[in-house]
Amino acid sequence: MEYRIECVKDNKKVCENVYKLSIKGKFEGNPGQFYMLRAWDREPLLSRPISIYSIEKDCIEFLYAVVGEGTEILSRLKEGNSIKLTGPLGNYFPVNNLKGKIAVVSGGIGIAPMHEVVKRIKNCQVDFYCGFRDEIYGIEEYKNFVDNTYISTESGEHGYKGYVTEIINPEKYDVVLCCGPEIMMKKVVDMCKKVNVPVYVSMEKHMACGVGACLVCTCKTKHGNKRTCKDGPVFLGEELEE
């Protein structure tokens, strides 16, 4: 983990309220880890935790949704603007230990950390399931790294009309990796438990410090409360409490 001040390379609007931020420099990180980003001096008080979307030779990329004051400020960044970063933080998906058939499942902006995930998986069949409300984004950038892509939208505008949990059959896979709304991930975990398929989920919680000191982002597990920023954000699904 390190603290850095770097320059924005690009900050593109991908679709309504979703942006892809590129920051110049050489960065490290594993799929599922995140950085704390800050482009302001005083207010808001806290930096914003944003998952790694992609690590390139000359930059790092973050895909994020505008959901409040901090991310709204991030969305206004232009090429050459300064930004403060702390990271990489948290644990990550066990991509180097995967074998066989893998299902990668995302819901909404939960698609963000899965790009680096599918880039790093080697010698496996990877099927990518992604769910959206209506407008889809980012799909084309995944297709070079996966064998099959399955899309669902609640509106039915693209792909299957309904929820992504309705189109995945976990028993077809050796491992499932998942990120998205908690209600979606809980459903995926329950489905995987029934057929004894291991599932890893990336939890999304409000974070303050990002290093496990403040205990704001705790989640309940069978081994007691765990800090999402320090012990996670990636957890084995069977370890999470109902």
C-alpha positions as protocol buffer text, in pm:
chain_id: "A"
residue {
  index: 1
  type: MET
  ca { x: 0 y: 0 z: 0 }
}
residue {
  index: 2
  type: GLU
  ca { x: 125 y: 348 z: -81 }
}
residue {
  index: 3
  type: TYR
  ca { x: -2 y: 705 z: -99 }
}
residue {
  index: 4
  type: ARG
  ca { x: 48 y: 881 z: -432 }
}
residue {
  index: 5
  type: ILE
  ca { x: -46 y: 1198 z: -614 }
}
residue {
  index: 6
  type: GLU
  ca { x: -81 y: 1139 z: -988 }
}
residue {
  index: 7
  type: CYS
  ca { x: -233 y: 1295 z: -1300 }
}
residue {
  index: 8
  type: VAL
  ca { x: -556 y: 1206 z: -1473 }
}
residue {
  index: 9
  type: LYS
  ca { x: -503 y: 1059 z: -1819 }
}
residue {
  index: 10
  type: ASP
  ca { x: -871 y: 1042 z: -1916 }
}
residue {
  index: 11
  type: ASN
  ca { x: -1217 y: 1041 z: -1758 }
}
residue {
  index: 12
  type: LYS
  ca { x: -1480 y: 917 z: -2002 }
}
residue {
  index: 13
  type: LYS
  ca { x: -1855 y: 903 z: -1956 }
}
residue {
  index: 14
  type: VAL
  ca { x: -1950 y: 544 z: -2038 }
}
residue {
  index: 15
  type: CYS
  ca { x: -2326 y: 582 z: -1995 }
}
residue {
  index: 16
  type: GLU
  ca { x: -2568 y: 767 z: -1769 }
}
residue {
  index: 17
  type: ASN
  ca { x: -2393 y: 818 z: -1432 }
}
residue {
  index: 18
  type: VAL
  ca { x: -2108 y: 575 z: -1511 }
}
residue {
  index: 19
  type: TYR
  ca { x: -1752 y: 689 z: -1587 }
}
residue {
  index: 20
  type: LYS
  ca { x: -1414 y: 529 z: -1659 }
}
residue {
  index: 21
  type: LEU
  ca { x: -1123 y: 712 z: -1499 }
}
residue {
  index: 22
  type: SER
  ca { x: -766 y: 652 z: -1621 }
}
residue {
  index: 23
  type: ILE
  ca { x: -472 y: 769 z: -1409 }
}
residue {
  index: 24
  type: LYS
  ca { x: -116 y: 792 z: -1540 }
}
residue {
  index: 25
  type: GLY
  ca { x: 161 y: 585 z: -1385 }
}
residue {
  index: 26
  type: LYS
  ca { x: 273 y: 232 z: -1308 }
}
residue {
  index: 27
  type: PHE
  ca { x: 48 y: 65 z: -1055 }
}
residue {
  index: 28
  type: GLU
  ca { x: 21 y: -266 z: -875 }
}
residue {
  index: 29
  type: GLY
  ca { x: -285 y: -454 z: -761 }
}
residue {
  index: 30
  type: ASN
  ca { x: -478 y: -778 z: -781 }
}
residue {
  index: 31
  type: PRO
  ca { x: -830 y: -841 z: -914 }
}
residue {
  index: 32
  type: GLY
  ca { x: -1081 y: -743 z: -648 }
}
residue {
  index: 33
  type: GLN
  ca { x: -857 y: -495 z: -468 }
}
residue {
  index: 34
  type: PHE
  ca { x: -936 y: -124 z: -453 }
}
residue {
  index: 35
  type: TYR
  ca { x: -783 y: 220 z: -408 }
}
residue {
  index: 36
  type: MET
  ca { x: -903 y: 510 z: -196 }
}
residue {
  index: 37
  type: LEU
  ca { x: -938 y: 807 z: -434 }
}
residue {
  index: 38
  type: ARG
  ca { x: -951 y: 1173 z: -345 }
}
residue {
  index: 39
  type: ALA
  ca { x: -964 y: 1478 z: -574 }
}
residue {
  index: 40
  type: TRP
  ca { x: -1051 y: 1743 z: -314 }
}
residue {
  index: 41
  type: ASP
  ca { x: -888 y: 1904 z: -10 }
}
residue {
  index: 42
  type: ARG
  ca { x: -1143 y: 1926 z: 273 }
}
residue {
  index: 43
  type: GLU
  ca { x: -1500 y: 1835 z: 189 }
}
residue {
  index: 44
  type: PRO
  ca { x: -1623 y: 1569 z: 168 }
}
residue {
  index: 45
  type: LEU
  ca { x: -1416 y: 1441 z: 458 }
}
residue {
  index: 46
  type: LEU
  ca { x: -1363 y: 1086 z: 335 }
}
residue {
  index: 47
  type: SER
  ca { x: -1185 y: 948 z: 28 }
}
residue {
  index: 48
  type: ARG
  ca { x: -1383 y: 713 z: -195 }
}
residue {
  index: 49
  type: PRO
  ca { x: -1308 y: 340 z: -229 }
}
residue {
  index: 50
  type: ILE
  ca { x: -1309 y: 241 z: -598 }
}
residue {
  index: 51
  type: SER
  ca { x: -1233 y: -110 z: -727 }
}
residue {
  index: 52
  type: ILE
  ca { x: -955 y: -164 z: -978 }
}
residue {
  index: 53
  type: TYR
  ca { x: -1105 y: -200 z: -1325 }
}
residue {
  index: 54
  type: SER
  ca { x: -785 y: -257 z: -1520 }
}
residue {
  index: 55
  type: ILE
  ca { x: -411 y: -222 z: -1473 }
}
residue {
  index: 56
  type: GLU
  ca { x: -229 y: -125 z: -1793 }
}
residue {
  index: 57
  type: LYS
  ca { x: 139 y: -59 z: -1868 }
}
residue {
  index: 58
  type: ASP
  ca { x: 109 y: 318 z: -1832 }
}
residue {
  index: 59
  type: CYS
  ca { x: -204 y: 368 z: -1623 }
}
residue {
  index: 60
  type: ILE
  ca { x: -467 y: 227 z: -1392 }
}
residue {
  index: 61
  type: GLU
  ca { x: -839 y: 242 z: -1472 }
}
residue {
  index: 62
  type: PHE
  ca { x: -1143 y: 269 z: -1248 }
}
residue {
  index: 63
  type: LEU
  ca { x: -1504 y: 220 z: -1357 }
}
residue {
  index: 64
  type: TYR
  ca { x: -1739 y: 396 z: -1115 }
}
residue {
  index: 65
  type: ALA
  ca { x: -2096 y: 513 z: -1076 }
}
residue {
  index: 66
  type: VAL
  ca { x: -2188 y: 863 z: -962 }
}
residue {
  index: 67
  type: VAL
  ca { x: -2385 y: 803 z: -643 }
}
residue {
  index: 68
  type: GLY
  ca { x: -2299 y: 1100 z: -421 }
}
residue {
  index: 69
  type: GLU
  ca { x: -2087 y: 1408 z: -365 }
}
residue {
  index: 70
  type: GLY
  ca { x: -1747 y: 1238 z: -383 }
}
residue {
  index: 71
  type: THR
  ca { x: -1806 y: 1046 z: -705 }
}
residue {
  index: 72
  type: GLU
  ca { x: -1973 y: 1351 z: -856 }
}
residue {
  index: 73
  type: ILE
  ca { x: -1648 y: 1543 z: -801 }
}
residue {
  index: 74
  type: LEU
  ca { x: -1454 y: 1256 z: -957 }
}
residue {
  index: 75
  type: SER
  ca { x: -1680 y: 1272 z: -1263 }
}
residue {
  index: 76
  type: ARG
  ca { x: -1571 y: 1632 z: -1327 }
}
residue {
  index: 77
  type: LEU
  ca { x: -1200 y: 1551 z: -1344 }
}
residue {
  index: 78
  type: LYS
  ca { x: -1022 y: 1638 z: -1668 }
}
residue {
  index: 79
  type: GLU
  ca { x: -696 y: 1528 z: -1830 }
}
residue {
  index: 80
  type: GLY
  ca { x: -402 y: 1669 z: -1634 }
}
residue {
  index: 81
  type: ASN
  ca { x: -591 y: 1719 z: -1307 }
}
residue {
  index: 82
  type: SER
  ca { x: -425 y: 1587 z: -991 }
}
residue {
  index: 83
  type: ILE
  ca { x: -572 y: 1302 z: -789 }
}
residue {
  index: 84
  type: LYS
  ca { x: -462 y: 1137 z: -463 }
}
residue {
  index: 85
  type: LEU
  ca { x: -460 y: 758 z: -434 }
}
residue {
  index: 86
  type: THR
  ca { x: -394 y: 515 z: -150 }
}
residue {
  index: 87
  type: GLY
  ca { x: -364 y: 146 z: -230 }
}
residue {
  index: 88
  type: PRO
  ca { x: -388 y: -121 z: -339 }
}
residue {
  index: 89
  type: LEU
  ca { x: -607 y: -223 z: -46 }
}
residue {
  index: 90
  type: GLY
  ca { x: -795 y: -534 z: 63 }
}
residue {
  index: 91
  type: ASN
  ca { x: -770 y: -895 z: -48 }
}
residue {
  index: 92
  type: TYR
  ca { x: -856 y: -1032 z: -390 }
}
residue {
  index: 93
  type: PHE
  ca { x: -1015 y: -1311 z: -593 }
}
residue {
  index: 94
  type: PRO
  ca { x: -801 y: -1631 z: -603 }
}
residue {
  index: 95
  type: VAL
  ca { x: -761 y: -1622 z: -981 }
}
residue {
  index: 96
  type: ASN
  ca { x: -427 y: -1807 z: -980 }
}
residue {
  index: 97
  type: ASN
  ca { x: -580 y: -2111 z: -809 }
}
residue {
  index: 98
  type: LEU
  ca { x: -878 y: -2163 z: -1039 }
}
residue {
  index: 99
  type: LYS
  ca { x: -930 y: -2473 z: -1252 }
}
residue {
  index: 100
  type: GLY
  ca { x: -1204 y: -2603 z: -1478 }
}
residue {
  index: 101
  type: LYS
  ca { x: -1520 y: -2408 z: -1560 }
}
residue {
  index: 102
  type: ILE
  ca { x: -1560 y: -2068 z: -1397 }
}
residue {
  index: 103
  type: ALA
  ca { x: -1869 y: -1847 z: -1382 }
}
residue {
  index: 104
  type: VAL
  ca { x: -1809 y: -1475 z: -1332 }
}
residue {
  index: 105
  type: VAL
  ca { x: -2131 y: -1302 z: -1226 }
}
residue {
  index: 106
  type: SER
  ca { x: -2188 y: -926 z: -1196 }
}
residue {
  index: 107
  type: GLY
  ca { x: -2480 y: -697 z: -1128 }
}
residue {
  index: 108
  type: GLY
  ca { x: -2479 y: -328 z: -1222 }
}
residue {
  index: 109
  type: ILE
  ca { x: -2158 y: -149 z: -1131 }
}
residue {
  index: 110
  type: GLY
  ca { x: -2042 y: -478 z: -981 }
}
residue {
  index: 111
  type: ILE
  ca { x: -1906 y: -535 z: -1331 }
}
residue {
  index: 112
  type: ALA
  ca { x: -1614 y: -304 z: -1244 }
}
residue {
  index: 113
  type: PRO
  ca { x: -1375 y: -535 z: -1054 }
}
residue {
  index: 114
  type: MET
  ca { x: -1455 y: -829 z: -1281 }
}
residue {
  index: 115
  type: HIS
  ca { x: -1259 y: -689 z: -1577 }
}
residue {
  index: 116
  type: GLU
  ca { x: -923 y: -744 z: -1410 }
}
residue {
  index: 117
  type: VAL
  ca { x: -1056 y: -1079 z: -1283 }
}
residue {
  index: 118
  type: VAL
  ca { x: -1125 y: -1219 z: -1630 }
}
residue {
  index: 119
  type: LYS
  ca { x: -795 y: -1079 z: -1760 }
}
residue {
  index: 120
  type: ARG
  ca { x: -601 y: -1276 z: -1498 }
}
residue {
  index: 121
  type: ILE
  ca { x: -778 y: -1613 z: -1519 }
}
residue {
  index: 122
  type: LYS
  ca { x: -569 y: -1857 z: -1723 }
}
residue {
  index: 123
  type: ASN
  ca { x: -636 y: -2203 z: -1866 }
}
residue {
  index: 124
  type: CYS
  ca { x: -1001 y: -2215 z: -1764 }
}
residue {
  index: 125
  type: GLN
  ca { x: -1335 y: -2192 z: -1941 }
}
residue {
  index: 126
  type: VAL
  ca { x: -1484 y: -1862 z: -1829 }
}
residue {
  index: 127
  type: ASP
  ca { x: -1852 y: -1776 z: -1871 }
}
residue {
  index: 128
  type: PHE
  ca { x: -1948 y: -1417 z: -1793 }
}
residue {
  index: 129
  type: TYR
  ca { x: -2297 y: -1336 z: -1664 }
}
residue {
  index: 130
  type: CYS
  ca { x: -2387 y: -967 z: -1630 }
}
residue {
  index: 131
  type: GLY
  ca { x: -2710 y: -809 z: -1518 }
}
residue {
  index: 132
  type: PHE
  ca { x: -2830 y: -450 z: -1563 }
}
residue {
  index: 133
  type: ARG
  ca { x: -3149 y: -256 z: -1509 }
}
residue {
  index: 134
  type: ASP
  ca { x: -3171 y: -131 z: -1868 }
}
residue {
  index: 135
  type: GLU
  ca { x: -2863 y: 31 z: -2022 }
}
residue {
  index: 136
  type: ILE
  ca { x: -2564 y: -202 z: -2062 }
}
residue {
  index: 137
  type: TYR
  ca { x: -2199 y: -96 z: -2057 }
}
residue {
  index: 138
  type: GLY
  ca { x: -1847 y: -238 z: -2066 }
}
residue {
  index: 139
  type: ILE
  ca { x: -1941 y: -567 z: -2228 }
}
residue {
  index: 140
  type: GLU
  ca { x: -1718 y: -534 z: -2536 }
}
residue {
  index: 141
  type: GLU
  ca { x: -1406 y: -497 z: -2322 }
}
residue {
  index: 142
  type: TYR
  ca { x: -1471 y: -836 z: -2161 }
}
residue {
  index: 143
  type: LYS
  ca { x: -1530 y: -1047 z: -2469 }
}
residue {
  index: 144
  type: ASN
  ca { x: -1162 y: -1106 z: -2550 }
}
residue {
  index: 145
  type: PHE
  ca { x: -1110 y: -1268 z: -2209 }
}
residue {
  index: 146
  type: VAL
  ca { x: -1415 y: -1495 z: -2174 }
}
residue {
  index: 147
  type: ASP
  ca { x: -1560 y: -1789 z: -2364 }
}
residue {
  index: 148
  type: ASN
  ca { x: -1928 y: -1694 z: -2339 }
}
residue {
  index: 149
  type: THR
  ca { x: -2121 y: -1383 z: -2236 }
}
residue {
  index: 150
  type: TYR
  ca { x: -2478 y: -1387 z: -2103 }
}
residue {
  index: 151
  type: ILE
  ca { x: -2668 y: -1060 z: -2051 }
}
residue {
  index: 152
  type: SER
  ca { x: -2986 y: -987 z: -1859 }
}
residue {
  index: 153
  type: THR
  ca { x: -3173 y: -658 z: -1819 }
}
residue {
  index: 154
  type: GLU
  ca { x: -3472 y: -592 z: -1600 }
}
residue {
  index: 155
  type: SER
  ca { x: -3631 y: -390 z: -1880 }
}
residue {
  index: 156
  type: GLY
  ca { x: -3570 y: -658 z: -2142 }
}
residue {
  index: 157
  type: GLU
  ca { x: -3398 y: -401 z: -2365 }
}
residue {
  index: 158
  type: HIS
  ca { x: -3093 y: -628 z: -2398 }
}
residue {
  index: 159
  type: GLY
  ca { x: -3056 y: -1002 z: -2355 }
}
residue {
  index: 160
  type: TYR
  ca { x: -3276 y: -1197 z: -2116 }
}
residue {
  index: 161
  type: LYS
  ca { x: -3559 y: -1002 z: -1953 }
}
residue {
  index: 162
  type: GLY
  ca { x: -3522 y: -1048 z: -1580 }
}
residue {
  index: 163
  type: TYR
  ca { x: -3247 y: -1091 z: -1323 }
}
residue {
  index: 164
  type: VAL
  ca { x: -2902 y: -1234 z: -1380 }
}
residue {
  index: 165
  type: THR
  ca { x: -2970 y: -1492 z: -1106 }
}
residue {
  index: 166
  type: GLU
  ca { x: -3237 y: -1641 z: -1332 }
}
residue {
  index: 167
  type: ILE
  ca { x: -2993 y: -1732 z: -1610 }
}
residue {
  index: 168
  type: ILE
  ca { x: -2707 y: -1890 z: -1418 }
}
residue {
  index: 169
  type: ASN
  ca { x: -2692 y: -2260 z: -1328 }
}
residue {
  index: 170
  type: PRO
  ca { x: -2411 y: -2295 z: -1068 }
}
residue {
  index: 171
  type: GLU
  ca { x: -2392 y: -2674 z: -1083 }
}
residue {
  index: 172
  type: LYS
  ca { x: -2236 y: -2640 z: -1431 }
}
residue {
  index: 173
  type: TYR
  ca { x: -1927 y: -2477 z: -1278 }
}
residue {
  index: 174
  type: ASP
  ca { x: -1633 y: -2558 z: -1055 }
}
residue {
  index: 175
  type: VAL
  ca { x: -1617 y: -2209 z: -900 }
}
residue {
  index: 176
  type: VAL
  ca { x: -1835 y: -1897 z: -912 }
}
residue {
  index: 177
  type: LEU
  ca { x: -1702 y: -1540 z: -866 }
}
residue {
  index: 178
  type: CYS
  ca { x: -1957 y: -1268 z: -795 }
}
residue {
  index: 179
  type: CYS
  ca { x: -1992 y: -893 z: -739 }
}
residue {
  index: 180
  type: GLY
  ca { x: -2303 y: -675 z: -732 }
}
residue {
  index: 181
  type: PRO
  ca { x: -2591 y: -571 z: -507 }
}
residue {
  index: 182
  type: GLU
  ca { x: -2602 y: -766 z: -180 }
}
residue {
  index: 183
  type: ILE
  ca { x: -2946 y: -909 z: -252 }
}
residue {
  index: 184
  type: MET
  ca { x: -2815 y: -1051 z: -580 }
}
residue {
  index: 185
  type: MET
  ca { x: -2502 y: -1194 z: -423 }
}
residue {
  index: 186
  type: LYS
  ca { x: -2702 y: -1356 z: -144 }
}
residue {
  index: 187
  type: LYS
  ca { x: -2916 y: -1530 z: -405 }
}
residue {
  index: 188
  type: VAL
  ca { x: -2606 y: -1653 z: -590 }
}
residue {
  index: 189
  type: VAL
  ca { x: -2450 y: -1777 z: -265 }
}
residue {
  index: 190
  type: ASP
  ca { x: -2769 y: -1965 z: -174 }
}
residue {
  index: 191
  type: MET
  ca { x: -2783 y: -2125 z: -520 }
}
residue {
  index: 192
  type: CYS
  ca { x: -2419 y: -2234 z: -496 }
}
residue {
  index: 193
  type: LYS
  ca { x: -2459 y: -2376 z: -146 }
}
residue {
  index: 194
  type: LYS
  ca { x: -2741 y: -2602 z: -263 }
}
residue {
  index: 195
  type: VAL
  ca { x: -2516 y: -2768 z: -521 }
}
residue {
  index: 196
  type: ASN
  ca { x: -2189 y: -2750 z: -319 }
}
residue {
  index: 197
  type: VAL
  ca { x: -2013 y: -2514 z: -558 }
}
residue {
  index: 198
  type: PRO
  ca { x: -1765 y: -2271 z: -396 }
}
residue {
  index: 199
  type: VAL
  ca { x: -1849 y: -1907 z: -456 }
}
residue {
  index: 200
  type: TYR
  ca { x: -1643 y: -1595 z: -383 }
}
residue {
  index: 201
  type: VAL
  ca { x: -1820 y: -1262 z: -343 }
}
residue {
  index: 202
  type: SER
  ca { x: -1687 y: -907 z: -332 }
}
residue {
  index: 203
  type: MET
  ca { x: -1876 y: -716 z: -65 }
}
residue {
  index: 204
  type: GLU
  ca { x: -1966 y: -350 z: -112 }
}
residue {
  index: 205
  type: LYS
  ca { x: -1984 y: -156 z: 215 }
}
residue {
  index: 206
  type: HIS
  ca { x: -1949 y: 209 z: 312 }
}
residue {
  index: 207
  type: MET
  ca { x: -1583 y: 264 z: 404 }
}
residue {
  index: 208
  type: ALA
  ca { x: -1408 y: 540 z: 593 }
}
residue {
  index: 209
  type: CYS
  ca { x: -1039 y: 464 z: 647 }
}
residue {
  index: 210
  type: GLY
  ca { x: -984 y: 177 z: 402 }
}
residue {
  index: 211
  type: VAL
  ca { x: -725 y: 9 z: 628 }
}
residue {
  index: 212
  type: GLY
  ca { x: -938 y: -162 z: 893 }
}
residue {
  index: 213
  type: ALA
  ca { x: -894 y: 88 z: 1176 }
}
residue {
  index: 214
  type: CYS
  ca { x: -1239 y: 248 z: 1205 }
}
residue {
  index: 215
  type: LEU
  ca { x: -1464 y: -65 z: 1186 }
}
residue {
  index: 216
  type: VAL
  ca { x: -1727 y: 118 z: 978 }
}
residue {
  index: 217
  type: CYS
  ca { x: -1739 y: -150 z: 708 }
}
residue {
  index: 218
  type: THR
  ca { x: -1780 y: -467 z: 915 }
}
residue {
  index: 219
  type: CYS
  ca { x: -1983 y: -761 z: 789 }
}
residue {
  index: 220
  type: LYS
  ca { x: -2102 y: -1070 z: 978 }
}
residue {
  index: 221
  type: THR
  ca { x: -1933 y: -1403 z: 914 }
}
residue {
  index: 222
  type: LYS
  ca { x: -1932 y: -1743 z: 1083 }
}
residue {
  index: 223
  type: HIS
  ca { x: -1602 y: -1642 z: 1240 }
}
residue {
  index: 224
  type: GLY
  ca { x: -1733 y: -1314 z: 1383 }
}
residue {
  index: 225
  type: ASN
  ca { x: -1742 y: -964 z: 1240 }
}
residue {
  index: 226
  type: LYS
  ca { x: -1489 y: -900 z: 964 }
}
residue {
  index: 227
  type: ARG
  ca { x: -1369 y: -572 z: 815 }
}
residue {
  index: 228
  type: THR
  ca { x: -1463 y: -546 z: 448 }
}
residue {
  index: 229
  type: CYS
  ca { x: -1169 y: -319 z: 368 }
}
residue {
  index: 230
  type: LYS
  ca { x: -902 y: -525 z: 546 }
}
residue {
  index: 231
  type: ASP
  ca { x: -1029 y: -886 z: 570 }
}
residue {
  index: 232
  type: GLY
  ca { x: -1220 y: -847 z: 243 }
}
residue {
  index: 233
  type: PRO
  ca { x: -1368 y: -723 z: 24 }
}
residue {
  index: 234
  type: VAL
  ca { x: -1362 y: -1079 z: -115 }
}
residue {
  index: 235
  type: PHE
  ca { x: -1514 y: -1351 z: 103 }
}
residue {
  index: 236
  type: LEU
  ca { x: -1596 y: -1717 z: 53 }
}
residue {
  index: 237
  type: GLY
  ca { x: -1974 y: -1721 z: 32 }
}
residue {
  index: 238
  type: GLU
  ca { x: -2022 y: -2008 z: 277 }
}
residue {
  index: 239
  type: GLU
  ca { x: -1845 y: -1806 z: 548 }
}
residue {
  index: 240
  type: LEU
  ca { x: -2097 y: -1520 z: 540 }
}
residue {
  index: 241
  type: GLU
  ca { x: -2387 y: -1527 z: 784 }
}
residue {
  index: 242
  type: GLU
  ca { x: -2744 y: -1523 z: 654 }
}
